């Protein structure tokens, strides 16, 4: 987790991390979805790909929710090796950005499109 959350080692009490499930996307790497509660107001889920030796290949924040004045959230859907993410912010008006990512055969994740 130190690679994903750079301040994890200095303040681990800030994080409550839970492995939610494993997704069978490939025989070449392991895919986990992990949900993390950050402090009292934030929650996120990450899709994390590891090689078969347990080394991190890639990770992507697939959901996020923050409670406060400036609300923001991230939702996603996974279809095969394609992830569609919608980022929403709620200020005076609602703003949404849709991004598409592809999980490659080696486990790396690349962004393919953005739509505003």
RODO-2510 file (C-alpha; in nm, 4 decimals, decimal comma):
residues 116
     n   res          X          Y          Z
     1     x     0,0000     0,0000     0,0000
     2     x     0,2987     0,2335     0,0403
     3     x     0,3257     0,2591    -0,3385
     4     x    -0,0411     0,3528    -0,3809
     5     x    -0,0797     0,5772    -0,0734
     6     x     0,2473     0,7655    -0,0364
     7     x     0,1755     0,8794     0,3210
     8     x     0,0525     0,5362     0,4366
     9     x     0,3756     0,4484     0,6162
    10     x     0,3844     0,7758     0,8113
    11     x     0,0136     0,7728     0,9072
    12     x    -0,1444     0,4261     0,8650
    13     x    -0,4227     0,5053     1,1152
    14     x    -0,5703     0,7426     0,8550
    15     x    -0,6548     0,4441     0,6326
    16     x    -0,8902     0,1508     0,6769
    17     x    -0,8222    -0,0888     0,3872
    18     x    -1,0444    -0,3835     0,2907
    19     x    -0,9933    -0,6334     0,0093
    20     x    -1,3329    -0,6645    -0,1525
    21     x    -1,2898    -0,9221    -0,4253
    22     x    -1,0683    -1,0744    -0,6910
    23     x    -1,1545    -1,0509    -1,0619
    24     x    -1,0401    -1,3205    -1,3063
    25     x    -0,9251    -1,1040    -1,5979
    26     x    -0,6115    -1,2968    -1,6937
    27     x    -0,3923    -1,5936    -1,6094
    28     x    -0,0917    -1,3620    -1,6449
    29     x    -0,1702    -1,1335    -1,3489
    30     x    -0,3911    -1,1028    -1,0398
    31     x    -0,6627    -0,8360    -1,0169
    32     x    -0,8027    -0,7233    -0,6828
    33     x    -1,0556    -0,4573    -0,5904
    34     x    -0,9722    -0,2889    -0,2617
    35     x    -1,1876    -0,0349    -0,0767
    36     x    -1,0190     0,2212     0,1464
    37     x    -1,1773     0,4546     0,3985
    38     x    -0,9600     0,7658     0,4301
    39     x    -1,0279     0,9617     0,7453
    40     x    -1,3929     1,0277     0,8233
    41     x    -1,5094     1,1800     0,4955
    42     x    -1,3584     0,9857     0,2062
    43     x    -1,3975     0,6392     0,0592
    44     x    -1,2428     0,4966    -0,2562
    45     x    -1,2086     0,1660    -0,4375
    46     x    -0,9094     0,0729    -0,6499
    47     x    -0,8599    -0,1943    -0,9101
    48     x    -0,5057    -0,3253    -0,8555
    49     x    -0,3121    -0,5577    -1,0866
    50     x    -0,0218    -0,7621    -0,9494
    51     x     0,2090    -0,9978    -1,1337
    52     x     0,2109    -1,3623    -1,0230
    53     x     0,4988    -1,2848    -0,7812
    54     x     0,2942    -1,0158    -0,6038
    55     x     0,4626    -0,7115    -0,7593
    56     x     0,2424    -0,4137    -0,8399
    57     x     0,1789    -0,3674    -1,2132
    58     x    -0,0874    -0,0950    -1,2134
    59     x    -0,3749     0,0489    -1,0128
    60     x    -0,6690     0,2736    -1,0889
    61     x    -0,9146     0,4518    -0,8613
    62     x    -1,2498     0,3174    -0,9830
    63     x    -1,4796     0,4740    -0,7253
    64     x    -1,4633     0,7662    -0,4864
    65     x    -1,7001     0,9484    -0,2568
    66     x    -1,6309     1,2534    -0,0414
    67     x    -1,8673     1,4116     0,2061
    68     x    -1,8296     1,7847     0,2565
    69     x    -1,8989     2,1260     0,1067
    70     x    -1,7601     2,0364    -0,2316
    71     x    -1,8976     1,6934    -0,3035
    72     x    -1,7323     1,4750    -0,5626
    73     x    -1,7699     1,1147    -0,6611
    74     x    -1,6355     0,8614    -0,9084
    75     x    -1,8286     0,5637    -1,0392
    76     x    -1,7204     0,2986    -1,2869
    77     x    -1,8204    -0,0040    -1,4859
    78     x    -1,6058    -0,2921    -1,6075
    79     x    -1,6861    -0,4801    -1,9275
    80     x    -1,4195    -0,7313    -2,0214
    81     x    -1,0942    -0,5358    -2,0167
    82     x    -1,2582    -0,1917    -2,0585
    83     x    -1,3229     0,0360    -1,7604
    84     x    -1,5526     0,3374    -1,7971
    85     x    -1,5228     0,5961    -1,5204
    86     x    -1,7527     0,8918    -1,4558
    87     x    -1,6191     1,1709    -1,2346
    88     x    -1,8876     1,4003    -1,0969
    89     x    -1,8463     1,7207    -0,8980
    90     x    -2,1275     1,9065    -0,7299
    91     x    -2,0697     2,2775    -0,6688
    92     x    -2,3199     2,5355    -0,7910
    93     x    -2,3840     2,3011    -1,0834
    94     x    -2,3069     1,9408    -1,1703
    95     x    -2,0022     1,8642    -1,3816
    96     x    -1,9317     1,5182    -1,5260
    97     x    -1,6309     1,3761    -1,7108
    98     x    -1,6328     1,0266    -1,8602
    99     x    -1,3003     0,8458    -1,9164
   100     x    -1,2305     0,5059    -2,0669
   101     x    -0,9364     0,2839    -1,9761
   102     x    -0,8135    -0,0442    -2,1187
   103     x    -0,6473    -0,3201    -1,9190
   104     x    -0,3694    -0,4555    -2,1374
   105     x    -0,2594    -0,8213    -2,1609
   106     x     0,0407    -0,7451    -1,9370
   107     x    -0,1836    -0,5905    -1,6671
   108     x    -0,0976    -0,2281    -1,7394
   109     x    -0,3876     0,0158    -1,7550
   110     x    -0,3984     0,2862    -2,0221
   111     x    -0,6410     0,5752    -2,0684
   112     x    -0,8045     0,5648    -2,4111
   113     x    -1,0606     0,8521    -2,4102
   114     x    -1,1997     1,1508    -2,2198
   115     x    -1,5428     1,3016    -2,2804
   116     x    -1,6562     1,6286    -2,1215
***
